[in-house]
Each structure stands twice: as C-alpha cells, then as structure tokens.
C-alpha cells in the first residue's frame, strides 16, 4: 500500500481522503443509515495508520479535521482529538491490520441490510442486477455475540471476510470494503438496494426466480465495466451536502 505520508503530493492525497471519508458519514446520515452516534467508517493512509471517526460524534457533524489518525498496531491516536470506542477499534483496527488490501471499511446498520442479516439464512440470493452484483463477493459471519468489542471478535470477523469485499454480520448489519471511499460507498449503496429487493420479494411468500450461476457471474462481470459510476455518483452526493 502506498504510504500517503511519505510520497510526493501526500498531503493533498491525505486531505482528499479526509474530505471523502467525512463526506461519506454525512451522506450516510442523509440516506437514513446513521444510528444515534454509533457505527464507524475508516480509511487507511498507510500500512500502519488509518483514519476513523472519534467516539460518539454524530455522522451529520463529521468534518475532515475531526477524523482521528490511528496506529493500527496499538490503537494509539497519532493525530486528532478524542479516542475511538472499543467496538471501532475491535472491528476496524483488526480488519486494517489483517486485511491491508481493504483500504476503506464502512460498517453500517442500514435498515434492509440489517433486516437481511437477521434472517436465519441471510444469503444475498441473485435475483436481479443489484443482488447479482454481490454474487461471489459476499461473506457471512453468523456468530453474533453482542457488541463487538473483544479482540477475538475482530479476529473472527477478519477471518470470516476472507478474500471477499462484503461481510454480512448476522443479527447485526453489514461491513463493506473497497479501494476508495467512492467505491466502498457505492457497494454500501447497492447492497442496501439489493437487500431491499430481496426482503420485499421474500415478503410476498412466492418462490424466488433465482438466476443461474452462469447468469449471476455474467452480471458480476458486467458490473466491472461500470466501475466509473462510483466516482460520478459519489461526487454528485457530495455536491448535495449542506456546508458545515
């Protein structure tokens, strides 16, 4: 991973990352996906440091300068005022340490993703374009044990994620990872839409029309050609945010 603190133009790149991550919090609130003053988003700035929201600051108020810069090895706050809460360190600290390729990590309790996570079988079944977007990209952790604030919880979640980019956390919510804030947020956005479609389809009680593996894989492959949507969509969402 490129260390944004040691490369030419690093200050600008880190500032841009702060801008995007802080915007993601505020967009999440506008979408109705924030939850009191909990939940956490993070983004790595180097192999050993990542940005994270401070303990119990409302998503709607988070500015770039509010983000904490944390040492992934010991949880030490390198830059910023405040501390991470235990759950944030447990999940995000462990994932950044064990999965450095997951540069951006967004964890939310968005309504339909959470409802899906509360089903006995929370599999994101491919029944349309949006659900098929996550075919072969989603992992599941069904060993909910309450608020994730113990080291072994973080280790288990990292192991459960494996090589995938989305983790459905049973009886809990969803965690999405990505190379950029825009890419991760686009997956969070589409996962919520996919979960909504699946929950509504299941609520009819009628059998699902499930896509074949071949069609589901073809749909996943097709989505890759639309990767540029993420930046354009995220730029639009940022443009709609009120000034702080």
C-alpha positions as CSV (number, residue, x, y, z in Angstrom):
1,X,0.0,0.0,0.0
2,X,1.3,3.4,-0.9
3,X,2.1,5.5,2.2
4,X,0.3,8.8,1.7
5,X,2.5,10.4,4.4
6,X,5.8,9.7,2.6
7,X,5.1,10.3,-1.1
8,X,5.1,13.4,-3.3
9,X,1.7,15.1,-3.1
10,X,1.0,13.1,0.1
11,X,-0.6,16.0,2.0
12,X,-3.0,16.6,-0.8
13,X,-3.9,12.9,-1.1
14,X,-4.4,12.6,2.6
15,X,-6.6,15.7,2.7
16,X,-8.6,14.4,-0.2
17,X,-9.1,11.1,1.7
18,X,-10.2,13.0,4.8
19,X,-12.7,15.0,2.6
20,X,-14.2,11.9,1.1
21,X,-14.4,9.9,4.3
22,X,-16.0,12.8,6.2
23,X,-18.5,13.3,3.3
24,X,-19.4,9.6,3.5
25,X,-20.5,10.0,7.1
26,X,-22.8,12.9,6.2
27,X,-24.2,11.2,3.1
28,X,-24.9,8.1,5.2
29,X,-26.9,10.2,7.6
30,X,-28.8,11.8,4.7
31,X,-29.7,8.3,3.4
32,X,-31.2,7.5,6.9
33,X,-28.5,4.9,7.7
34,X,-26.9,6.6,10.7
35,X,-27.7,5.2,14.1
36,X,-27.6,7.7,17.1
37,X,-23.8,8.4,17.5
38,X,-22.6,4.9,16.8
39,X,-21.2,3.0,13.8
40,X,-17.8,3.6,12.1
41,X,-16.1,4.3,8.8
42,X,-12.4,4.1,8.3
43,X,-9.7,4.5,5.6
44,X,-6.0,3.6,5.6
45,X,-3.5,6.3,4.9
46,X,-0.5,3.9,5.1
47,X,0.3,0.3,6.1
48,X,0.3,1.3,9.8
49,X,-2.2,4.2,10.1
50,X,-5.8,4.7,9.3
51,X,-8.5,7.4,9.7
52,X,-11.5,6.8,11.9
53,X,-14.4,8.8,13.4
54,X,-14.0,9.7,17.1
55,X,-16.1,8.1,19.7
56,X,-19.8,9.2,19.7
57,X,-19.7,12.1,17.3
58,X,-22.8,12.2,15.1
59,X,-22.3,11.3,11.5
60,X,-24.0,14.6,10.4
61,X,-21.4,16.7,12.1
62,X,-18.1,15.0,11.0
63,X,-15.6,17.3,9.2
64,X,-12.3,16.2,7.7
65,X,-10.4,17.6,10.7
66,X,-12.5,15.6,13.1
67,X,-11.2,12.3,11.9
68,X,-8.7,10.5,14.1
69,X,-5.4,9.2,12.7
70,X,-4.7,5.9,14.5
71,X,-1.8,3.5,14.6
72,X,-3.1,0.1,13.5
73,X,-0.6,-1.7,15.7
74,X,-1.6,-0.4,19.1
75,X,-4.6,1.9,18.8
76,X,-2.6,5.0,19.6
77,X,-4.1,8.2,18.4
78,X,-1.4,9.8,16.2
79,X,-3.4,12.9,15.2
80,X,-6.7,14.3,16.3
81,X,-8.8,15.0,19.4
82,X,-10.6,12.2,21.1
83,X,-10.4,8.4,21.1
84,X,-12.1,5.5,19.2
85,X,-14.6,3.5,21.0
86,X,-13.9,-0.2,21.8
87,X,-16.1,-1.5,19.1
88,X,-14.5,0.7,16.4
89,X,-11.0,-0.4,17.4
90,X,-12.1,-4.1,17.6
91,X,-13.5,-4.2,14.1
92,X,-11.7,-1.6,12.1
93,X,-8.3,-1.9,13.8
94,X,-8.3,-5.6,13.3
95,X,-9.5,-5.5,9.7
96,X,-7.0,-2.9,8.7
97,X,-4.2,-4.9,10.4
98,X,-5.2,-8.2,8.9
99,X,-6.6,-7.1,5.6
100,X,-4.4,-4.2,4.4
101,X,-5.9,-4.6,0.9
102,X,-9.2,-3.4,2.4
103,X,-8.2,0.2,2.4
104,X,-11.7,1.7,3.1
105,X,-14.0,-0.1,5.6
106,X,-17.6,1.1,6.0
107,X,-19.8,-0.5,8.7
108,X,-23.5,0.4,8.9
109,X,-26.8,-0.8,10.3
110,X,-28.8,0.3,7.2
111,X,-32.4,-0.9,7.5
112,X,-32.7,-3.6,4.8
113,X,-29.2,-4.9,5.1
114,X,-29.8,-5.3,8.9
115,X,-33.1,-7.0,8.2
116,X,-31.4,-9.4,5.8
117,X,-28.7,-10.1,8.4
118,X,-31.5,-11.1,10.9
119,X,-32.8,-13.9,8.7
120,X,-31.8,-17.4,9.6
121,X,-30.4,-17.6,6.1
122,X,-29.1,-14.1,5.2
123,X,-27.7,-15.1,1.8
124,X,-27.8,-12.4,-0.8
125,X,-29.5,-14.5,-3.5
126,X,-29.0,-13.3,-7.1
127,X,-32.5,-12.4,-8.4
128,X,-31.7,-9.1,-10.3
129,X,-28.9,-6.9,-11.3
130,X,-28.3,-5.4,-7.9
131,X,-28.4,-8.7,-5.9
132,X,-26.2,-10.4,-8.6
133,X,-23.7,-7.6,-8.1
134,X,-22.6,-9.3,-4.9
135,X,-22.5,-12.9,-6.3
136,X,-19.3,-14.5,-5.1
137,X,-18.2,-11.3,-3.3
138,X,-20.0,-11.7,0.0
139,X,-19.0,-13.5,3.2
140,X,-21.2,-14.2,6.2
141,X,-20.4,-14.2,9.9
142,X,-23.3,-15.8,11.8
143,X,-21.7,-16.0,15.3
144,X,-23.2,-12.8,16.8
145,X,-22.2,-12.4,20.4
146,X,-23.4,-8.9,21.2
147,X,-21.5,-5.6,20.7
148,X,-18.2,-6.4,19.0
149,X,-15.7,-5.1,21.5
150,X,-13.4,-8.1,22.2
151,X,-10.2,-8.8,20.3
152,X,-11.3,-12.3,19.3
153,X,-14.5,-10.8,17.7
154,X,-12.4,-8.7,15.4
155,X,-10.1,-11.6,14.6
156,X,-13.2,-13.8,13.7
157,X,-14.7,-11.1,11.5
158,X,-11.4,-10.6,9.6
159,X,-11.2,-14.4,9.1
160,X,-14.9,-14.5,8.0
161,X,-14.4,-11.8,5.4
162,X,-11.6,-13.8,3.7
163,X,-10.9,-12.6,0.2
164,X,-14.4,-11.0,-0.3
165,X,-15.2,-7.3,-0.1
166,X,-18.6,-7.5,1.7
167,X,-19.3,-9.1,5.1
168,X,-22.9,-9.7,6.3
169,X,-22.8,-9.8,10.0
170,X,-25.6,-12.0,11.3
171,X,-28.1,-10.3,13.6
172,X,-26.0,-7.1,13.2
173,X,-25.5,-5.3,9.9
174,X,-23.1,-5.1,7.0
175,X,-19.4,-4.2,6.5
176,X,-18.2,-3.2,3.1
177,X,-14.6,-2.7,2.0
178,X,-13.1,-1.0,-1.0
179,X,-10.0,0.6,-2.6
180,X,-11.5,4.1,-2.4
181,X,-14.3,5.8,-0.4
182,X,-16.4,6.2,-3.5
183,X,-16.1,2.5,-4.5
184,X,-16.9,1.3,-0.9
185,X,-19.8,3.7,-0.6
186,X,-21.2,2.6,-4.0
187,X,-21.2,-1.0,-2.8
188,X,-22.8,0.0,0.5
189,X,-25.5,1.9,-1.5
190,X,-26.2,-1.0,-3.9
191,X,-26.1,-3.6,-1.1
192,X,-28.9,-1.8,0.7
193,X,-30.9,-1.7,-2.5
194,X,-30.2,-5.4,-3.1
195,X,-31.2,-6.2,0.4
196,X,-34.4,-4.2,0.0
197,X,-35.3,-6.0,-3.2
198,X,-34.7,-9.4,-1.6
199,X,-36.6,-8.6,1.6
200,X,-39.6,-7.3,-0.5
201,X,-39.5,-10.3,-2.8
202,X,-39.4,-12.7,0.1
203,X,-42.2,-10.9,1.9
204,X,-44.6,-11.9,-0.9
205,X,-44.2,-15.6,0.1
206,X,-43.9,-16.6,-3.6
207,X,-40.9,-18.6,-4.8
208,X,-37.9,-16.5,-5.9
209,X,-36.8,-16.6,-9.5
210,X,-33.1,-17.2,-8.8
211,X,-30.6,-16.5,-11.6
212,X,-28.4,-19.4,-12.7
213,X,-24.7,-19.3,-11.5
214,X,-23.7,-18.5,-15.1
215,X,-26.0,-15.5,-15.4
216,X,-25.1,-14.3,-11.9
217,X,-21.4,-14.5,-12.7
218,X,-22.0,-12.7,-16.1
219,X,-23.8,-10.0,-14.2
220,X,-20.9,-9.5,-11.8
221,X,-18.5,-9.3,-14.7
222,X,-20.8,-6.8,-16.4
223,X,-20.8,-4.6,-13.3
224,X,-17.0,-4.2,-13.6
225,X,-17.3,-2.2,-16.8
226,X,-19.4,0.3,-14.8
227,X,-16.8,0.9,-12.1
228,X,-16.6,4.6,-13.1
229,X,-20.2,5.1,-11.8
230,X,-18.9,5.1,-8.2
231,X,-16.9,8.3,-8.5
232,X,-19.6,10.1,-10.5
233,X,-22.3,9.1,-8.1
234,X,-20.2,10.0,-5.0
235,X,-19.3,13.3,-6.5
236,X,-23.0,14.1,-7.0
237,X,-23.9,13.0,-3.5
238,X,-21.1,15.2,-2.1
239,X,-22.4,18.2,-4.1
240,X,-25.7,17.9,-2.3
241,X,-24.3,18.1,1.2
242,X,-25.0,21.3,3.2
243,X,-22.0,23.2,4.3
244,X,-20.8,22.6,7.9
